[in-house]
Every structure is written in C-alpha cells, then in structure tokens.
C-alpha cells in the first residue's frame, strides 16, 4: 500500500492509503438535507474515483458514542434538533 499525499476532498486535505475508503460521518437530523449531502458526496466520488464509507447520525450524542476518531471527515449540522 502506498500513502497518497494531497487527496483533496471538499477543500480538505486527507491522508490515506491508496486502497482505503474515506470514512465520513454525517450529523444531520433532516432527511431531505441528508439526501442532498449524500448525493453530492456520491457524485464527487464518482467524478474523482474515490470510494466513501458514509455513516449517518441523527444526534450529537449518537456520534460521540460511536467515536469520531475513526472518521476521516465530519459533516456537522449546526442546528440539530
């Protein structure tokens, strides 16, 4: 496995091995907004040839209980109900 330097994902530099999926956590309580974000991520991955593993959380405690260290990128809704 070789380390890829400079994988640019939505303006964020991510270090990963060339065969690793990028792990993304989404904290979003609105299903419509979640659908839009997942669609944007999927389209971006198809365009760039990048695979993502996406996990969705409806609440902040749910995300914290899971542990954020295992994710490469977090999308956080700032107004979670």
DSSP file (Angstrom, degrees, kcal/mol; ACC not computed):
  #  RESIDUE AA STRUCTURE BP1 BP2  ACC     N-H-->O    O-->H-N    N-H-->O    O-->H-N    TCO  KAPPA ALPHA  PHI   PSI    X-CA   Y-CA   Z-CA
    1    1 A X              0   0    0      0, 0.0     2,-0.4     0, 0.0    16,-0.0   0.000 360.0 360.0 360.0 134.8    0.0    0.0    0.0
    2    2 A X        -     0   0    0      0, 0.0    16,-2.3     0, 0.0     2,-0.5  -0.852 360.0-118.4-108.5 149.6    1.3    3.4   -0.8
    3    3 A X  E     -A   17   0A   0     -2,-0.4     2,-0.6    14,-0.2    14,-0.2  -0.717  22.6-142.5 -85.9 129.0    0.3    6.6    1.0
    4    4 A X  E     -A   16   0A   0     12,-2.9    12,-1.1    -2,-0.5     3,-0.4  -0.824  13.4-155.6 -93.0 121.4   -1.4    9.2   -1.1
    5    5 A X  E     +     0   0A   0     -2,-0.6    10,-0.1     1,-0.2    12,-0.0  -0.783  69.9  18.4 -92.1 138.9   -0.4   12.7   -0.3
    6    6 A X  E     +     0   0A   0     -2,-0.4     2,-0.6     1,-0.2    -1,-0.2   0.778  63.6 169.7  81.4  27.9   -2.8   15.5   -1.1
    7    7 A X  E     -A   14   0A   0      7,-1.0     7,-2.5    -3,-0.4     2,-0.6  -0.656  24.9-152.4 -69.1 119.0   -6.2   13.9   -1.6
    8    8 A X  E     +A   13   0A   0     -2,-0.6     2,-0.5     5,-0.2     5,-0.2  -0.861  19.2 176.8-101.3 117.7   -8.3   16.9   -1.7
    9    9 A X  E >  S-A   12   0A   0      3,-2.8     3,-1.7    -2,-0.6    -2,-0.0  -0.944  73.2 -29.1-126.7 109.7  -11.9   16.4   -0.6
   10   10 A X  T 3  S-     0   0    0     -2,-0.5    -1,-0.1     1,-0.3     3,-0.1   0.863 126.5 -48.4  52.0  39.7  -14.2   19.4   -0.5
   11   11 A X  T 3  S+     0   0    0      1,-0.2     2,-0.5     0, 0.0    -1,-0.3   0.507 116.5 115.7  83.4   4.6  -11.2   21.6    0.2
   12   12 A X  E <   -A    9   0A   0     -3,-1.7    -3,-2.8     2,-0.0     2,-0.4  -0.920  63.4-132.2-111.9 130.6   -9.8   19.3    3.0
   13   13 A X  E     -A    8   0A   0     -2,-0.5     2,-0.4    -5,-0.2    -5,-0.2  -0.679  27.5-171.7 -78.9 127.5   -6.5   17.5    2.7
   14   14 A X  E     -A    7   0A   0     -7,-2.5    -7,-1.0    -2,-0.4     2,-0.5  -0.985  15.4-147.8-126.0 127.8   -6.9   13.8    3.7
   15   15 A X  E     +     0   0A   0     -2,-0.4     2,-0.3    -9,-0.1   -10,-0.1  -0.800  36.5 148.2 -89.3 129.7   -4.0   11.4    4.1
   16   16 A X  E     -A    4   0A   0    -12,-1.1   -12,-2.9    -2,-0.5     2,-0.2  -0.987  49.5-101.6-155.2 160.8   -5.0    7.9    3.2
   17   17 A X  E >   -A    3   0A   0     -2,-0.3     3,-2.0   -14,-0.2   -14,-0.2  -0.585  43.5-110.1 -81.5 152.6   -3.6    4.7    1.8
   18   18 A X  T 3  S+     0   0    0    -16,-2.3    -1,-0.1     1,-0.3   -15,-0.1   0.696 116.8  42.9 -63.1 -19.4   -4.4    4.1   -1.9
   19   19 A X  T 3  S+     0   0    0    -17,-0.2     2,-0.3     2,-0.1    -1,-0.3   0.334  92.0 106.5-107.1   7.9   -6.8    1.2   -1.1
   20   20 A X    <   -     0   0    0     -3,-2.0    31,-0.2     1,-0.0     2,-0.2  -0.659  66.3-130.9 -87.1 139.5   -8.6    2.8    1.9
   21   21 A X        -     0   0    0     -2,-0.3     2,-0.6    29,-0.1    31,-0.2  -0.594  27.5-113.5 -77.3 149.9  -12.1    4.1    1.7
   22   22 A X  E     -b   52   0B   0     29,-2.3    31,-2.6    -2,-0.2     2,-0.6  -0.783  29.6-141.0 -85.6 125.5  -12.6    7.6    3.1
   23   23 A X  E     -b   53   0B   0     -2,-0.6    49,-2.5    29,-0.2    50,-1.7  -0.786  22.0-174.5 -94.7 121.9  -14.8    7.3    6.2
   24   24 A X  E     -bc  54  73B   0     29,-3.1    31,-2.6    -2,-0.6     2,-0.4  -0.948  12.5-159.8-120.8 133.7  -17.3   10.1    6.5
   25   25 A X  E     -bc  55  74B   0     48,-2.4    50,-2.8    -2,-0.4     2,-0.5  -0.935   7.5-162.8-108.5 135.3  -19.7   10.8    9.4
   26   26 A X  E     -bc  56  75B   0     29,-2.7    31,-3.2    -2,-0.4     2,-0.8  -0.976   6.1-164.9-119.5 121.0  -22.7   13.0    8.8
   27   27 A X  E     +bc  57  76B   0     48,-3.2    50,-1.9    -2,-0.5     2,-0.3  -0.903  36.2 138.5-102.4 105.3  -24.6   14.5   11.7
   28   28 A X        -     0   0    0     29,-2.4    31,-0.1    -2,-0.8    -2,-0.1  -0.964  37.3-170.5-153.4 127.9  -27.9   15.6   10.2
   29   29 A X  S    S+     0   0    0     -2,-0.3     2,-0.7     1,-0.1    29,-0.1   0.520  70.8  82.3 -98.7  -6.3  -31.4   15.4   11.6
   30   30 A X     >  -     0   0    0      1,-0.1     4,-2.4     2,-0.0     5,-0.2  -0.880  64.8-156.6-102.2 113.0  -33.2   16.5    8.4
   31   31 A X  H  > S+     0   0    0     -2,-0.7     4,-2.3     1,-0.2    -1,-0.1   0.824  93.1  54.1 -58.3 -33.1  -33.7   13.5    6.0
   32   32 A X  H  > S+     0   0    0      2,-0.2     4,-2.0     1,-0.2    -1,-0.2   0.927 110.6  44.8 -67.9 -44.3  -34.0   15.9    3.0
   33   33 A X  H  > S+     0   0    0      2,-0.2     4,-2.4     1,-0.2    -2,-0.2   0.886 112.3  53.3 -65.5 -38.2  -30.7   17.6    3.8
   34   34 A X  H  X S+     0   0    0     -4,-2.4     4,-2.9     1,-0.2     5,-0.2   0.929 107.7  50.8 -60.2 -45.6  -29.1   14.3    4.4
   35   35 A X  H  X S+     0   0    0     -4,-2.3     4,-2.1     1,-0.2    -2,-0.2   0.906 110.6  49.1 -60.1 -43.0  -30.2   13.0    1.0
   36   36 A X  H  X S+     0   0    0     -4,-2.0     4,-2.1     2,-0.2    -1,-0.2   0.915 113.5  45.9 -63.3 -44.0  -28.8   16.2   -0.7
   37   37 A X  H  X S+     0   0    0     -4,-2.4     4,-2.5     2,-0.2     5,-0.2   0.917 111.9  50.3 -67.6 -43.7  -25.4   15.8    1.0
   38   38 A X  H  X S+     0   0    0     -4,-2.9     4,-2.6     1,-0.2    -1,-0.2   0.896 110.6  51.2 -61.3 -38.7  -25.2   12.1    0.3
   39   39 A X  H  X S+     0   0    0     -4,-2.1     4,-2.5    -5,-0.2    -1,-0.2   0.910 110.1  48.7 -63.9 -42.5  -25.9   12.7   -3.3
   40   40 A X  H  X S+     0   0    0     -4,-2.1     4,-2.2     2,-0.2    -2,-0.2   0.908 112.9  47.8 -64.4 -41.9  -23.2   15.4   -3.5
   41   41 A X  H  X S+     0   0    0     -4,-2.5     4,-2.5     2,-0.2    -2,-0.2   0.920 112.1  49.7 -64.9 -44.0  -20.7   13.1   -1.9
   42   42 A X  H  X S+     0   0    0     -4,-2.6     4,-2.3     2,-0.2    -2,-0.2   0.924 111.8  47.6 -61.8 -45.7  -21.6   10.2   -4.2
   43   43 A X  H  X S+     0   0    0     -4,-2.5     4,-2.3     2,-0.2    -1,-0.2   0.911 112.0  50.3 -62.2 -42.4  -21.3   12.4   -7.3
   44   44 A X  H  X S+     0   0    0     -4,-2.2     4,-2.3     1,-0.2    -2,-0.2   0.921 110.4  50.0 -61.4 -44.6  -18.0   13.8   -6.2
   45   45 A X  H  X>S+     0   0    0     -4,-2.5     5,-2.0     1,-0.2     4,-1.4   0.893 110.5  49.3 -61.8 -41.2  -16.7   10.2   -5.5
   46   46 A X  H  <5S+     0   0    0     -4,-2.3    -1,-0.2     2,-0.2    -2,-0.2   0.908 112.7  47.8 -64.6 -42.0  -17.8    9.0   -9.0
   47   47 A X  H  <5S+     0   0    0     -4,-2.3    -2,-0.2     1,-0.2    -1,-0.2   0.876 121.7  34.8 -65.5 -38.1  -16.1   12.0  -10.6
   48   48 A X  H  <5S-     0   0    0     -4,-2.3    -1,-0.2    -5,-0.2    -2,-0.2   0.501 106.6-119.0 -98.0  -6.0  -12.8   11.6   -8.7
   49   49 A X  T  <5 +     0   0    0     -4,-1.4     2,-0.4     1,-0.2    -3,-0.2   0.867  65.6 141.1  69.8  36.4  -12.8    7.8   -8.5
   50   50 A X      < -     0   0    0     -5,-2.0     2,-0.4    -6,-0.2    -1,-0.2  -0.920  43.7-142.3-114.9 135.8  -12.9    7.8   -4.7
   51   51 A X        -     0   0    0     -2,-0.4   -29,-2.3   -31,-0.2     2,-0.4  -0.798  17.9-163.2 -97.8 139.9  -14.9    5.4   -2.5
   52   52 A X  E     -b   22   0B   0     -2,-0.4     2,-0.5   -31,-0.2   -29,-0.2  -0.916  18.3-153.3-121.0 146.9  -16.6    6.6    0.6
   53   53 A X  E     -b   23   0B   0    -31,-2.6   -29,-3.1    -2,-0.4     2,-0.5  -0.984  26.3-166.3-112.5 115.4  -18.0    4.8    3.6
   54   54 A X  E     -b   24   0B   0     -2,-0.5     2,-0.4   -31,-0.2   -29,-0.2  -0.886  11.2-172.6-111.6 131.1  -20.7    7.1    5.0
   55   55 A X  E     -b   25   0B   0    -31,-2.6   -29,-2.7    -2,-0.5     2,-0.4  -0.986  13.5-147.8-122.3 133.1  -22.3    6.8    8.4
   56   56 A X  E     -b   26   0B   0     -2,-0.4     2,-0.4   -31,-0.2   -29,-0.2  -0.814  11.8-172.1-105.9 137.0  -25.3    8.9    9.4
   57   57 A X  E     -b   27   0B   0    -31,-3.2   -29,-2.4    -2,-0.4     3,-0.1  -0.988  15.4-163.4-127.7 137.1  -26.1   10.2   12.9
   58   58 A X  S    S+     0   0    0     -2,-0.4     2,-0.3   -31,-0.2    23,-0.1   0.602  76.9  32.2 -93.1 -13.6  -29.3   12.0   13.9
   59   59 A X  S  > S-     0   0    0      1,-0.1     4,-1.7    22,-0.1     5,-0.1  -0.985  74.7-121.4-145.6 154.5  -27.9   13.4   17.2
   60   60 A X  H  > S+     0   0    0     -2,-0.3     4,-2.6     1,-0.2     5,-0.2   0.876 111.9  52.5 -62.2 -40.6  -24.7   14.6   18.6
   61   61 A X  H  > S+     0   0    0      1,-0.2     4,-2.7     2,-0.2    -1,-0.2   0.879 105.7  55.7 -64.7 -36.7  -24.6   12.0   21.5
   62   62 A X  H  > S+     0   0    0      2,-0.2     4,-1.2     1,-0.2    -1,-0.2   0.909 110.6  45.2 -60.2 -43.1  -25.1    9.2   19.0
   63   63 A X  H  X S+     0   0    0     -4,-1.7     4,-1.7     2,-0.2     3,-0.3   0.927 113.3  49.0 -66.6 -45.9  -22.0   10.4   17.1
   64   64 A X  H  < S+     0   0    0     -4,-2.6    -2,-0.2     1,-0.2    -1,-0.2   0.876 107.7  54.8 -64.0 -37.2  -19.9   10.9   20.2
   65   65 A X  H  < S+     0   0    0     -4,-2.7    -1,-0.2     1,-0.2    -2,-0.2   0.841 108.7  49.4 -63.2 -33.0  -20.9    7.4   21.5
   66   66 A X  H  < S-     0   0    0     -4,-1.2    -1,-0.2    -3,-0.3    -2,-0.2   0.842 117.2-116.5 -73.8 -34.9  -19.6    5.9   18.2
   67   67 A X    ><  -     0   0    0     -4,-1.7     3,-0.7    -5,-0.1    -3,-0.1   0.500  11.1-137.5  97.4 118.4  -16.3    7.8   18.4
   68   68 A X  G >  S+     0   0    0      1,-0.2     3,-1.7    -4,-0.2    -1,-0.1   0.642  89.4  81.6 -81.7 -14.5  -15.2   10.5   16.0
   69   69 A X  G 3  S+     0   0    0      1,-0.3    -1,-0.2     3,-0.0    -2,-0.1   0.739  83.5  62.4 -65.6 -21.5  -11.6    9.3   15.7
   70   70 A X  G <  S+     0   0    0     -3,-0.7     2,-0.3    -4,-0.1    -1,-0.3   0.498  91.8  82.8 -83.9  -0.5  -12.5    6.5   13.3
   71   71 A X    <   -     0   0    0     -3,-1.7   -47,-0.2     1,-0.1     3,-0.1  -0.784  60.6-157.4-105.4 147.2  -13.7    9.1   10.7
   72   72 A X  S    S+     0   0    0    -49,-2.5     2,-0.3    -2,-0.3   -48,-0.2   0.746  83.8  19.2 -86.4 -28.2  -11.6   11.0    8.2
   73   73 A X  E     -c   24   0B   0    -50,-1.7   -48,-2.4   -59,-0.0     2,-0.4  -0.997  64.7-157.5-148.2 137.5  -14.2   13.8    7.7
   74   74 A X  E     -c   25   0B   0     -2,-0.3     2,-0.6   -50,-0.2   -48,-0.2  -0.964   2.4-163.6-117.7 131.6  -17.2   15.0    9.7
   75   75 A X  E     -c   26   0B   0    -50,-2.8   -48,-3.2    -2,-0.4     2,-0.5  -0.975  20.5-168.1-108.3 119.0  -20.1   17.0    8.3
   76   76 A X  E     -c   27   0B   0     -2,-0.6     2,-0.5   -50,-0.2   -48,-0.1  -0.932  20.2-140.2-117.7 126.0  -21.9   18.5   11.2
   77   77 A X    >   -     0   0    0    -50,-1.9     3,-0.6    -2,-0.5    -2,-0.0  -0.694  12.7-154.3 -75.0 125.8  -25.3   20.2   11.2
   78   78 A X  T 3  S+     0   0    0     -2,-0.5    -1,-0.1     1,-0.2   -50,-0.1   0.562  87.9  49.1 -84.0  -5.7  -25.0   23.2   13.4
   79   79 A X  T 3  S+     0   0    0      2,-0.0    -1,-0.2     0, 0.0     2,-0.2  -0.329  72.6 164.7-126.7  51.4  -28.7   23.3   14.3
   80   80 A X    <         0   0    0     -3,-0.6   -21,-0.1     1,-0.1   -22,-0.0  -0.497 360.0 360.0 -69.6 135.4  -29.5   19.7   15.2
   81   81 A X              0   0    0     -2,-0.2    -1,-0.1   -23,-0.1   -22,-0.1   0.456 360.0 360.0 -76.7 360.0  -32.9   19.4   17.0
